Amino acid sequence: MNWERYLGWLVLGWHFHLGEVDPDRVARWHAGQWLPTYADLADIEERAGLPPKAMTSLAGLLHVAVEVAGPRPEVADELCDAALADEATAAQWGDLGWLIRTRPEIAPTGDELKELIQNLLNALPRGVKHTYRLMRVATLDIASVPELRGKVVEGIRLCLEDVEGPAFLEPIGLLDQLSTPEAHALILDLMERPRSRPQRRYAAGLAAQVLLRGAFNEADRGRVVMNVLAGWRSDPVEAEADLGQIVDAFPGGLASVLPRSATRRAEPTAGGAMELDAAEDVEEPESSRVSRWLTSRSLAGLGDGSGYLGPQLDDLLRQALFFRNAERRLRAGQILSSSPFGSAVAAGLVDLMTTSTRSTTSATVRQRAAALFNNVIGERHLMGAIPLIDDDDITVASSVTTAFGHASYSEVADQVIRKSVPAERLPKGRACLYALGMTGSPGIAAMAGSYTVPRWQKHTARWWHEHGAAIYA
């Protein structure tokens, strides 16, 4: 995947938005003769008035090789002190990760190293947009040091196994890029004993990627097969939705013995390998209709000169909405969130979810729209999205409620969400507590000190009360 090309599109989109179109650069980008440098990304941040590292942080998330002038080694002690005190900003975490990757000797050891990693992993799920990207990249930078990789996996396991914690999904996505036996074992554990269906589905997607790389050993492959067969015996419909990527990743035999919906099968290429990375969960013509409608709406009013932006925007929307690969959806969503079209996309998603009917829009499209809304939500979209907090589709309701955690505190939304907290934890309850915790709702302190709310509410609220709200800097 040529992520550099998407970054080029992003830079050109901002220049168009600012009225600074350079036809020569556009032509060179079309011809594959121009790709942005770190300096180009930093320059457009300043020109567009974006938060520092809003654009440059994408290079790390997408693993795009750009020349970066890292922090001075002399600040290492200061950064470590801030991290150990749990006071580091996202930018400081990013600098510390870079220094540890390039100079591993500056990393603390023993209990201090464990505490530093735990503080980072507790901060990561509270990051929003560029702050999330900075802390995710920092985690992977630390894990790139072979001696520290096992400590990072151990920290992820502790986060996910914290029965009182919020059971975040964010740390799971790191495991695919930490190719160690410990990381593989944790992926399989999450498939076999998940705390939620989203955890199971996310872990299954990662397991499929590991299978495609041939990185599982024979014992691990046996665990995967047994888990898939057990899932199909228990509930074939649910198993197909959660584990279908794994079946596609296995050569031949396994897929042939399991009854499956035609719409969920990945198409084999001429060489016989499954193109899982680009497999989609929504059939034509609905997928094209939705992506083209959102593209047209998002570019409306920009004039004829915006034509070169449309195809790439349509492509990103397809990836963010319909791709089966969760990591691809995440990356496409993060690019959209950093684009000048993010707000228009968010407005279109709200309209799609609120005005569509079951006869015109499939449940999968509405659910994926709600998931993408998490990346692009802004203050102007809050009022329109409030009715979706109590949507009939519990997946849509949960995703939209979670999205409110990525926007500033709104008293109206806060009251609706507090009244919507169910007695059961999953799936809606977890989303409600996440939104309340991320926005610093006064309801968090009330629940943390209550003797009448369910135990899970009290302890999850306590976690948020101790660790703090969303991190924006």
Backbone hydrogen bonds, N-H to C=O, Kabsch-Sander energy under -0.5 kcal/mol:
donor,donor_aa,acceptor,acceptor_aa,energy
3,W,1,M,-1.6
5,R,2,N,-0.9
6,Y,2,N,-0.8
7,L,3,W,-2.0
8,G,4,E,-2.2
9,W,5,R,-2.3
10,L,6,Y,-2.2
11,V,7,L,-2.4
12,L,8,G,-2.6
13,G,9,W,-2.6
14,W,10,L,-2.0
15,H,11,V,-2.2
16,F,12,L,-2.5
17,H,13,G,-2.4
18,L,14,W,-1.9
19,G,16,F,-1.6
20,E,15,H,-3.5
26,V,22,D,-2.3
27,A,23,P,-2.5
28,R,24,D,-2.3
29,W,25,R,-2.4
30,H,26,V,-2.5
31,A,27,A,-1.9
32,G,29,W,-1.4
33,Q,28,R,-3.5
34,W,28,R,-0.9
41,L,37,T,-1.9
42,A,38,Y,-2.7
43,D,39,A,-2.5
44,I,40,D,-2.1
45,E,41,L,-1.6
46,E,42,A,-1.7
47,R,43,D,-2.5
48,A,44,I,-2.5
49,G,45,E,-0.6
49,G,46,E,-0.7
50,L,45,E,-2.5
54,A,51,P,-2.2
57,S,53,K,-1.6
58,L,55,M,-1.6
59,A,55,M,-0.6
59,A,56,T,-0.9
60,G,56,T,-0.7
61,L,57,S,-1.7
62,L,58,L,-2.6
63,H,60,G,-0.9
64,V,59,A,-2.9
65,A,63,H,-0.5
66,V,64,V,-0.9
68,V,66,V,-0.6
70,G,68,V,-1.0
75,V,72,R,-1.8
76,A,73,P,-1.8
79,L,75,V,-2.4
80,C,76,A,-2.7
81,D,77,D,-2.5
82,A,78,E,-2.0
83,A,79,L,-2.3
84,L,80,C,-2.7
85,A,81,D,-1.7
86,D,83,A,-1.2
87,E,82,A,-3.1
88,A,82,A,-0.8
91,A,473,A,-0.9
93,W,89,T,-2.4
94,G,90,A,-2.5
95,D,91,A,-2.3
96,L,92,Q,-2.7
97,G,93,W,-2.8
98,W,94,G,-1.9
99,L,95,D,-2.3
100,I,96,L,-2.6
101,R,97,G,-2.3
102,T,98,W,-2.1
103,R,99,L,-2.9
106,I,103,R,-2.4
107,A,104,P,-1.6
112,E,109,T,-1.2
113,L,109,T,-0.9
114,K,110,G,-1.9
115,E,111,D,-2.5
116,L,112,E,-2.5
117,I,113,L,-2.4
118,Q,114,K,-2.2
119,N,115,E,-2.5
120,L,116,L,-2.1
121,L,117,I,-2.5
122,N,118,Q,-1.9
123,A,119,N,-1.4
124,L,120,L,-2.4
126,R,123,A,-1.6
127,G,124,L,-1.8
128,V,471,I,-1.2
131,T,128,V,-1.8
133,R,129,K,-2.1
134,L,130,H,-2.4
135,M,131,T,-1.8
136,R,132,Y,-2.5
137,V,133,R,-2.6
138,A,134,L,-1.9
139,T,135,M,-2.0
140,L,136,R,-2.1
141,D,137,V,-2.6
142,I,138,A,-2.3
143,A,139,T,-2.3
144,S,140,L,-1.0
144,S,141,D,-0.5
145,V,142,I,-1.5
148,L,145,V,-2.2
149,R,145,V,-1.2
150,G,146,P,-0.6
152,V,148,L,-1.7
153,V,149,R,-2.1
154,E,150,G,-2.3
155,G,151,K,-2.0
156,I,152,V,-2.3
157,R,153,V,-2.5
158,L,154,E,-2.1
159,C,155,G,-2.1
160,L,156,I,-2.5
161,E,157,R,-2.2
162,D,158,L,-0.6
162,D,159,C,-0.8
163,V,161,E,-1.1
165,G,162,D,-1.2
172,I,169,L,-1.4
173,G,169,L,-0.9
173,G,170,E,-0.8
174,L,171,P,-1.1
175,L,172,I,-1.7
177,Q,174,L,-1.3
178,L,175,L,-1.3
179,S,177,Q,-0.6
180,T,178,L,-2.3
184,H,180,T,-2.4
185,A,181,P,-2.3
186,L,182,E,-1.9
187,I,183,A,-2.1
188,L,184,H,-2.1
189,D,185,A,-2.3
190,L,186,L,-2.3
191,M,187,I,-1.4
192,E,188,L,-2.2
193,R,189,D,-3.1
200,R,196,S,-1.9
201,R,197,R,-2.9
202,Y,198,P,-2.5
203,A,199,Q,-2.7
204,A,200,R,-2.3
205,G,201,R,-2.0
206,L,202,Y,-1.9
207,A,203,A,-2.6
208,A,204,A,-2.1
209,Q,205,G,-1.5
210,V,206,L,-2.3
211,L,207,A,-2.5
212,L,208,A,-2.3
213,R,209,Q,-1.6
214,G,210,V,-0.5
214,G,211,L,-1.2
215,A,210,V,-2.3
221,R,217,N,-2.5
222,G,218,E,-2.1
223,R,219,A,-1.9
224,V,220,D,-2.2
225,V,221,R,-2.3
226,M,222,G,-2.4
227,N,223,R,-2.2
228,V,224,V,-2.3
229,L,225,V,-2.7
230,A,226,M,-2.4
231,G,227,N,-2.2
232,W,228,V,-2.4
233,R,229,L,-2.1
234,S,230,A,-2.0
235,D,231,G,-2.7
239,A,235,D,-2.9
240,E,236,P,-2.2
241,A,237,V,-1.7
242,D,238,E,-2.3
243,L,239,A,-3.7
244,G,240,E,-1.2
246,I,243,L,-1.0
247,V,243,L,-1.4
248,D,244,G,-2.1
249,A,245,Q,-1.4
250,F,246,I,-1.2
250,F,247,V,-0.6
254,L,251,P,-0.5
255,A,252,G,-0.9
256,S,252,G,-1.0
257,V,253,G,-0.8
257,V,254,L,-1.0
258,L,255,A,-0.8
264,R,261,S,-1.4
265,R,262,A,-0.9
269,T,273,A,-2.4
272,G,269,T,-1.8
275,E,267,E,-1.2
276,L,274,M,-1.9
278,A,275,E,-0.7
279,A,276,L,-1.2
281,D,322,F,-2.4
287,S,283,E,-1.8
289,R,285,P,-2.5
290,V,286,E,-2.6
291,S,287,S,-2.4
292,R,288,S,-2.6
293,W,289,R,-1.9
294,L,290,V,-2.4
295,T,291,S,-2.4
296,S,292,R,-2.8
297,R,293,W,-2.3
298,S,294,L,-2.4
299,L,295,T,-1.8
300,A,296,S,-0.6
300,A,297,R,-0.6
302,L,299,L,-1.9
306,S,303,G,-1.6
307,G,304,D,-1.8
309,L,306,S,-2.1
310,G,306,S,-0.7
310,G,307,G,-0.8
313,L,309,L,-1.9
314,D,310,G,-2.9
315,D,311,P,-2.1
316,L,312,Q,-2.4
317,L,313,L,-2.5
318,R,314,D,-2.1
319,Q,315,D,-2.1
320,A,316,L,-2.9
321,L,317,L,-2.1
322,F,318,R,-2.7
323,F,318,R,-0.8
323,F,319,Q,-0.9
324,R,279,A,-2.8
326,A,324,R,-0.6
329,R,325,N,-2.0
330,L,326,A,-2.4
331,R,327,E,-2.4
332,A,328,R,-2.5
333,G,329,R,-2.4
334,Q,330,L,-2.3
335,I,331,R,-2.0
336,L,332,A,-2.3
337,S,333,G,-2.1
338,S,334,Q,-1.0
338,S,335,I,-0.8
339,S,336,L,-1.3
342,G,339,S,-1.4
345,V,341,F,-2.5
346,A,342,G,-2.4
347,A,343,S,-2.2
348,G,344,A,-2.1
349,L,345,V,-2.5
350,V,346,A,-2.2
351,D,347,A,-2.2
352,L,348,G,-2.7
353,M,349,L,-2.4
354,T,350,V,-2.5
355,T,351,D,-2.6
356,S,352,L,-1.0
360,T,357,T,-1.0
361,T,357,T,-2.5
366,R,362,S,-1.9
367,Q,363,A,-2.4
368,R,364,T,-2.6
369,A,365,V,-2.5
370,A,366,R,-2.1
371,A,367,Q,-1.8
372,L,368,R,-2.6
373,F,369,A,-1.9
374,N,370,A,-0.7
374,N,371,A,-1.0
375,N,372,L,-1.8
376,V,372,L,-1.1
377,I,373,F,-1.6
381,H,378,G,-1.7
382,L,379,E,-1.2
385,A,381,H,-1.4
386,I,382,L,-1.1
386,I,383,M,-0.6
388,L,385,A,-1.4
389,I,386,I,-1.8
390,D,387,P,-1.0
391,D,388,L,-1.7
394,I,392,D,-0.8
397,A,393,D,-2.7
398,S,394,I,-2.3
399,S,395,T,-2.3
400,V,396,V,-2.6
401,T,397,A,-2.1
402,T,398,S,-2.3
403,A,399,S,-2.0
404,F,400,V,-1.3
405,G,402,T,-1.8
406,H,403,A,-2.5
407,A,404,F,-1.2
414,D,410,S,-3.0
415,Q,411,E,-2.0
416,V,412,V,-1.9
417,I,413,A,-2.7
418,R,414,D,-2.5
419,K,415,Q,-1.8
420,S,416,V,-0.9
420,S,417,I,-0.6
421,V,417,I,-0.6
421,V,418,R,-0.6
430,R,425,R,-2.4
431,A,427,P,-1.3
432,C,428,K,-2.4
433,L,429,G,-2.3
434,Y,430,R,-2.1
435,A,431,A,-2.5
436,L,432,C,-2.5
437,G,433,L,-2.8
438,M,434,Y,-3.0
439,T,435,A,-1.6
440,G,437,G,-1.0
441,S,436,L,-2.7
444,I,441,S,-1.6
445,A,441,S,-0.6
446,A,442,P,-1.5
447,M,443,G,-2.5
448,A,444,I,-2.6
449,G,445,A,-1.4
450,S,447,M,-1.0
458,K,454,P,-2.0
459,H,455,R,-2.5
460,T,456,W,-2.4
461,A,457,Q,-2.6
462,R,458,K,-1.8
463,W,459,H,-1.8
464,W,460,T,-2.0
465,H,461,A,-2.5
466,E,462,R,-2.0
467,H,463,W,-2.4
468,G,464,W,-2.6
470,A,438,M,-2.4
471,I,126,R,-3.2
472,Y,470,A,-0.6
